Amino acid sequence: MNSLEQQITSLAKAAVKSLYGVEAEDSQIQLQKTRPEFEGNITLVVFPFVKAARKAPAQVAAEIGDKLMADGSGLVAKYNAVQGFLNLTISDAFWVNQLKAIDADENYGRFKHPNGKCPNGKCENDQMLMMVEYSSPNTNKPLHLGHVRNNLLGYSIAQIQEANGWKVVKTNIVNDRGIHICKSMLAWLKFGNGETPESSGKKGDHLIGDYYVRFDKEYKAQIAELMAKGMDEETAKREAPLMLEAQEMLRKWEANDPEIRALWAKMNEWVYAGFDETYRRMGVSFDKIYYESNTYLEGKSEVEKGLASGVFYRREDGSVWADLTKDGLDEKLLLRSDGTSVYMTQDIGTAKLRFQDYPIDKMVYVVGNEQEYHFKVLSILLDRLGFPFGKELVHFSYGMVELPNGKMKSREGTVVDADDLMDKMVADAKEISKDKVHTLRSFPEGDKNTLQGITDAEADEIARKVGLGALKYFILKVDPRKNMLFNPAESIDFNGNTGPFIQYTYARIRSVLRKSVSDSGLSGEAGLSSVSDSGLSLDPKELSLIQRLTEYPAMVRAAGDEFSPAILCNYAYALACDFNSFYHDLSILNEPDEQKKSLRLLLSANVAKVLRSAMALLGIEMPERM
């Protein structure tokens, strides 16, 4: 459907040509929302046409206003001119038709191509491809609250970019090798006594995470012991027997020692099974998973090529470095003196493989802001190595999640575990919902028997959707580039800017629609769109709600352009607030005028439709009943 701005632009250009003989450019049609102190919905700035008209701005505004009123379109109901600003009041018929168009559009808020264009000759099934990397877990510990924000942002960004017309490949790089993995493996060998997920009753990722914490505990004890014997702290950290053993294990792993590799494979499989369960609960998924154990050799190969061509250099201890001082940075280690690789080496190899596997137009890394330097370096190194995509990489840098008592530390076991967090959120939702049942049943026009006869399984499913919806919304509503303080109690409040408030509004609408079907005897929500656009006067609450609905595509576009799910959170909250104000002030099912009743049902149905669509882009499910 053509937006109001598009229609006004077309009509204004025609009016200017007719009045002043000027072929106006689109860029000259300047539209803005009418200021609240003036009557109107949209304002046309007429200063660009004053010179051609050779008249005062107020007179030009009045002449264009008269022309728009007389053009036969019926779009403009009235106007007022203030200096060079033409404030237009749009007809109720236009807004009713906009509502009907929204209702008829199954893909409302979704676009065929990024930025509304078909670039590089790519159209229809040959879409531009964006790869979005997120999660990037280590196999030495379970996912925690920081991973939750990463996964929710990554998944939502992927959904939003798909709505904006991109073909999106969701990808994950699993950090399954390195010294941190060896620490867990070594601790399990020394202290595990053959413990398994089955024997312990623990998820595999939790089990391995316990041994990562155990390593740190024993390592610190060894450091303290060496320092007590007179060794300085830095030397003690290097010479602690556990650290030396872990480093030797890493060397054996890279040398393909069969026993170390077999242990590594067994423990990683435990972790992968745990990760998969957490991802399913969280509602995120991936199209392609890469493993550092497969990509680091590609990276080492590229580093060796760069060394041979003079892009990199080797120090006396055998380590390989990149000199980035001319780029305003420092020197970057790529291979250690013992030949083992670092994260940067792996990322070079992963990038190479990804661009071999997919025709990527844009590569987006969803990684915390503490890695901004890393991705600056990666972009420069890929460019120096001759990869054309090097300069085009996008680091979506997001802020950290903090707790009231400070930052999380995996080694010390002071993290908020993702599984435990989801369990708590669902349990809290189930407890709080018991107190809300009477509120839902007291809806003056809703389905008063909404929760009668509901099974325990259905109640559990509602609690799951509400609990996880609260978690997701609370994290996603914050500007992703800012650090945030997580507050579980605040997130699950059924009032205010929360996921449950929006879910509750949706359930309220669905209750009203079910009741309308029951009262009419229809088998479904049929006949809601048979609303006349003539002679129907809109209440300000109705008008405000329709106008808010028409903003949805622009919000989806903005969220895509800015990589910000928070834009959709704020929009969904505003829409829910508008509906609740409308619902409070105007009768729906008890409205005696059938045309008004049909309009309000149609309006309600489309608010539910847009809320469901917006929340789906955030990865949030909407319960039909609450």
N, C-alpha and C positions, 0 to 999 in steps of 0.2 A: 504494500500500500504506500502511496505517496504521503510523506510527512507533511505536517502543517507548514513547515519552513519551505519545503519544495513548492507547495501550492502557492504560498504567498509570494515567493520569488518569481514564479511564472506570471502571476497576475500583476505584480508590481512592474515587471519589465514591460508587459503589454500596456499598462497604464502610462508609463513614462514615454513610451514610443508614441502613443496616441496623443498625449498632451503636449509633448515638447519635441517630438521627432527625433528622439535620442535612442540609439540601440544600447541599452544598458548591459554591462557585463555582470555576470553572477557576483563577482567580487564587490560590485558597487551596491548590491542589495544587502544592507547591513541590518540584521534582525537581532533583537534581544528580548528577554523576558520583560514585560511591563513592570515598572517599579510599583511597589505595593501602595504608594500614596495616590496612584492614578488608576482610573478604571480601564480595564483592558486585559487581554491575554498575551498579546505579542506586540512589540513596537518596531516600526520601520523608521530608520534614521534617513531623513530626506536631504541632508546637507550635500551629498554627492550630486544632486540634481538642481541645486539652487542656481548655479552659474548658467546652466543651459536654459533654465526657466526665466532667468532674469527677474525674479520676484523674491519677496521676503520669504524666509524659511517657513513661517507659520502659514502663509498663503499657499506655498507649494504643498505642505502637508495636507491642508484642507482640500486642495484640488485633487490630489491623489486619493484621499479618503473618499471624496464624492465619486470618483471614477470606480473605485473598488466596490462601493455600495451599489453602483448602477450596472455592474458588468454582467449581471444575470447568473452568476455562479451561486449566489446565496451564501457565500462563505463568510462575508463580513456582515455582522448584524448592525454594528454602529462603530463610531470612532470618536476620538477627541484629539485635537492637535495642540501640542504644547511646544512652542518655538519650532525647532526643526525635528520634532519627534511626533510620529503619527501612531497613537495608541489604538490598536484594533481590538474590538470585542468580536470574537468568533461566534457564529451562530450555533445554537443548540443542535440543529439538524446535523451540522458537520461533526460534532462530538458524538452524537448517536451513531452516525455512520462509521466513525473511527472505531467505536466499540464493536460494532457488528463486523468490521474488517478484522479486528483482533481475534474475535471469536472464530472467524472462518479460516484464519491462518494457522495451520497445524505446525508450522515452523517459526512461529512468531518469536522474534529475538535471535534468530540464527541467520547467518550470512553465507553466501556461496563462496566468496573469495575474500582474502585479507584486504582491508582498506577499500572494499567495494570494487576492486579492480581484478582484471584477469592478466596478471603480469607475465612477461616473457613468453607470451603465447600459450601459457598453461591455463586450460579451462576444464570445466566440468570434472571428469574423472582424473585428469592430470593436474591435481592440485599442487600448490606449493607445500613443501614438507618441512615441518618443524620437529626437531627431536628435543624432548624435555627430559633431562636427567634429574632424578631426585632419589632420596633415601640414602644410598651409599653407606650401608652399615659395615661395621667390622664384625668378623665372626668370632670375636673374643668376648662378646657381651650381648645381652638382649637389647631391644629397642627401648629408648627412654623418652622422656618428655621432649627433649630437643629434637629427636627423630620424629616425634608426632607432628611438631610444627612443620618440619621439612616435608614429610610425606603429605600432609594435608595441603600445604601450599603447592607442592609439585603437582599433585593430582588435580587440584582445582584449576591451576594455571593451564594444565593440559585440556581440561574440559572447556574452559573459557576460550582457549585458542581454537578448538574444534568448532565452537559456536561462531567464531569469527572467520570461519572458512578455511582454516589450515587443516591439512592432513597431519595428524600428530602421532609420533611414535614415542611412547612412554618407556623410558629406559632406566636401568639401575646398574651401577657398578659396585660389585661386592668386594670389599677389601678383605680378601681371604688369605693373605700371606703377609709376612713381615714380622718384625720383632715382637709386636703386641700379640700376634697369634701364637708365637712360640712361647710366650710367657704362660698363657693358659694351658698349652700342651704340656709344658714342663711341670707346672703345678699339678696337673692331673696325674702325670706319671709318678710324681713323688708322693702325693698325698691322697690320690683318688681311690686306691685299693679296688680298681676295676669298676667303679660306680658308673652307671648308665642312666639315661632318662627313664628306662623301664624299672630299674631297681630302686631309683630314688623317688619316682613319681613326679619328677620335675620336667618341664619343657626343656628341650635340649639347649636352647639359647640361654635359659636361666642357669642350667647346670654349669655350662662352660663359663658363664659370667661369674659364678661363684669362685671358680678356680683362678680367674683373672684377679679378683679381689684377694684371694689367698696368696697368690704370688707377691702382690704388693706388700701384704702384711709381713710375709717371711723375708722379703727383700729389705724392707725397712729395718727389721730386726738385725739382719746381717750388717747393714750399714752402721747401726748403732754400736754393734759389737766391735767392728773394725775401728770406729772412731774412739771407743773406749780404750783401745790399745795404742792410741796416739796418731792414727791416720787422719788426714784432713778429709772434710766431707766429700769434695769432688773426687778425690782419689778413691775413697771408700765406695762411692757410687759406681765407679768404673771397675773396681776390683772385687766387688761382692761376688761370691761364687755363683749365686743364682743368675746374675746378669751375664757372667761369662759363659755359663752353660746355655742360657737362652741364645746368646750370640752364636755359639757353636752350633746349636740346633738350626738356626737360620742358615748358616753356611751349608750344613748338611742338606737342608731342604732344597736350596738352590742347586746343590750338586746331585739332586735326585736320589738321595739315600732312600732305599726301598722301605726300611722300617719307619723312618720319619714321615715319608710320604703316605704310608698306609695309616699311621696314626692321625695325620693331618686330615686325610679324606674321611676317616670314620667320625672324627669330632666335628668336622664341618657339616657332614650330613645331619648330625643331631641339631646343629644350629639352623640349617636351612629349613628343616621341618618346623622348628619353632618360629622362625621368621614368617613362613607361609601362613601359619595359623594367626599370627598377629596382623599380617596384612589383610587377611580375609575379614577379620573382625573390624579392622579400621576402615574397610571399604575401599582400599586402594589396590591398584594392579599395575602390571608392566607388560609391555609388548615384547621387550627384549632385555635379557639380563646378561651383562658382561661380568667376567671374573678377573680380578687383578692377576691371578695366577696364570691366566691365558694371555693377558695383554702386556705384562711387564717385559717379556722377551722381545716383543715388537718394539717397545720403547727403547730397550737396550740396543737393539739393532740400529735404530735411528740415531741414537746418541753416538754409537761407534762410527756411523757414516759421517755425522757432524764432526767428530774428532778427526777423522781422516781428511775431511775437506777444510779443516781449519776453523770451523764455526765454533768449536769448543776446544779446550786445552786440558792437558793432563799435568797434575802437580807431581812433585818428587815422590810423594807417598803412594802414587798410583791412582789417586782419585781423579775424577773427571768433572770439570766445572765449565760454566758459561759466564762470561764477563758481560754484565749488563750495565756497567757504569756509564756508558755513553747514552743509555736510555733513562738515566737518572735513578737507576736502581743499584743493587750491589752485585756480588758474585753468587751464583747459584750452584750448589752441589747437585750432580746428576748421577754419578756412580761413586760409591764409597771406595776406599783404598783396597778393601777385600773383594771388590767387584760386585757387591750387592747393590741393588737399585733402591731408589727412593720414590716417594709418591709422584714427583714430577715426571720421572721416567715412565712410570705406569700410565700417567695421564696422556703423555705423548703417544704411547702405543694404542691406548683406547681410542683417542681421537682419530688416529689413522685408520683403525679397523672400522669405526663407525661410518666414516665417509666412504670407505670401500663398500660397506654393506648397504648403505642407503643414499639416495640422491638428496642430501640434506640442503635445504635453503637457509635454515637458521638453526643453530645449535645453542640451546639454553641450559646452563648449569644452575640448578637450584641448590645453592650452597651458602652456608652462613657467612656473615660479613667478616669473620676472623680470617677468611681465606681470600680476601680481596687481592692481597699481594700475590698469592699463588696463581690466580687466574690472569693477572697482568703478565706475570712471567711466562705462563703457558702460552698465551697469545703471541708474545714476542718470539719464543723459541720455535713454535710451529711455523711462524712466518720466516724465520731465519733458515729453517730446514727446507723451505721451499713449498710448504703446503699452502695453497691459495686461500684456504678457509681460515688461516690462522688469525687474521685481523677481524674476522666476522663473528668470533665466539662471543656469546652474551653470558655474563655472570649475573644471575639474578641473586643479588646479595640481600639476605634478610637478617633481621635482628635476632638476638638470642632470647630464649625463654628463661626468666629468672624466677626464683622462689623467694618467699618472704625471708628465709634464713640464708640466702646467698646462692652462689652458683653450684651446679651439680658437678660431682667428680666421680667418674666411673671406677677409677682405681680404688677409691676409698669406699665404694658401695653406697654413696650418698645421692644416688640418682632417683628420680621418680620413674619407676618402671612403667612402660606403656601398657602392659597387660593389667597390672594392678590399678593403674589409673582408669582404664576403661571399665574394669570391674566395679570400681567405686562409683563412677559416674552413672552406670546402669542401676546399681543398688540404690543410690540416692534418688534417681528418677522414680524408681518403683515406690520408695518410701513417701516421697513428696506427692506422687499421684494419688495416694490414698486420701490425702487431705483436699485434693482438688475435685474429686468425683462429685461432691454435692454442688460445686460451682457449675460444672458442666451441665448437670441435670436441672439446674435452675434457669437455663437459657429461656427467656420468655417465648421464643419462637422456634427453638431448636428441637432436636430429637431428644426428648426428655428421657428416653429409655436407651440412650447411647451405650451405656456400659452394662445394661441388664443382660444376663445370660452369657456374658463374655467368659471364655475359658481361661484357665491359668496360663496356657501357652500363648493365647492372644494378649493377655495382660503383660506377660514377659516380653513379647515382641514389641509392644508399645513402649515399654520401659527401655528396651534396647535402643529403639529409634530416638527416643527423647534424650536419653543419657548421652549417646554418641553425638546427637545433634547439638546438645549443649556444649560439649567439648569442642567440636569442630567450629561452631559458630564463634565461640569465645576467642579461639585462636585466630580465626580468619578475619574477624571484624577489625582487628588492629592493623594499622598501616604496616605492611610486611617488612618495611625497611627499618622499623623501630624495634628496640628491645621491648619486651613485654613482661609483666608480672602475672603469673598464672594464679587465679583464685577460683578453685572448684565451686565453692558455695555461691559465689556471685554468678558463675556461668549457668547454673541450673535454675535460677530464679524465673518464675513464670511471668514476671512483670519486668518492664524495661527492655533494653536492647540486648535480648538473648535469643538463642535458638528456640527454646521451649515457648517463648511468647509468640514467635512467628508460627511455629508448629500448631500451637493452640488456636491461633487465629484461623489457620487453614482448616483445622478440625471443626471449628465453629461453622465455617462456611459450608463444609461438606455436610454437616448436620442439618443446616437450613435447607440445602438442596435435596437431601434425602426426604426431609419432611414435605417439601413442595411436591415431590414425586408421589409420595404416599397420599397426600391430600388430593392430587389431581387424578389419581388412578392410572397414571402413565407407567409404562414399563421402564422408563429411563428419563434422563433429563432432556426430553424432546420439547420442541416448541419454544425454547427460551430465546431464540434469535428472531422470532416473528414480532419484532418491535418496530412500530412505525417511526419514521424520522420526521414526520410532519405534525405540527401542532402540539408537540411535546415539550413542555417547559422543564428545564433541568433545575433541580435544587442545587445550591452551591456545594453541598457535600457530594452530590452525584458528579457534578462537573469536576470538582477537585480530584475525585477518584479516577475518572476517565482520563483526565490530563496526566495523572501519575502513571497510568497504564501505558500511555503513548510514549513515555520516556524510556521504557524498558530497553528497546533496541540500542538507544544511545548509551545506556549504562553498560550493556554487554560490550559494545564497541570500546568504551572508555576503559573498562576492566581489562580488555585484551591489549589495548595500546599501552597501558601503564603497568601491565602484569600485576594487577591488584584485585584479588578477591574481595578486599574490604569495600570496594565501590559497590559490589553487588550486595554485600551484607547491609550496608547503609541504605541502599535502595529498598531491599526487602523489608527492612524495619520500618521505613517511612511509609511504604505501601500498607503494611499491616496496621500501622497507627491510623492511617487515613480510613481504612476499612472499619476499624473499631469505632472511630468517631461517627462515621456514616451509620453503622449498625446501631449505635446508641441513640442517635437522633431521629432516625427514620424507620418506619415500619416496613417490613418486607412481606411476610406471609399474610399479615392482617391488613395490608393496603387494599382499600375497596376499589380503587381504580385499576382495572385489569392491565391497562397499558403501563401504568407506573409500576405495578407489581412485576410485570414481565421484564421491564427495564432493570429493575433492582435485582431480580434473579439473574438476568444476563450479566449484569455488572458484577455480582457476587461470584458467579461461575468463572468469570475471566480474571478476577483477582486471585482466585484459587489456582487457576491455570498458570498465571505468571509467577505467583509465589512458589509453586511446585517447580517451575522451570528454573527460576533463579537459585533456589536452594539445591536443585540437582547439580547445577554448575559448581556448587560449593561442596558437593559430595554428601549432602544431607538428605536423608529420607523423610518423607512427610507421612505421619500416621493419619488414617482416615478418622480415627476416634482417639480421644484422650480423656 
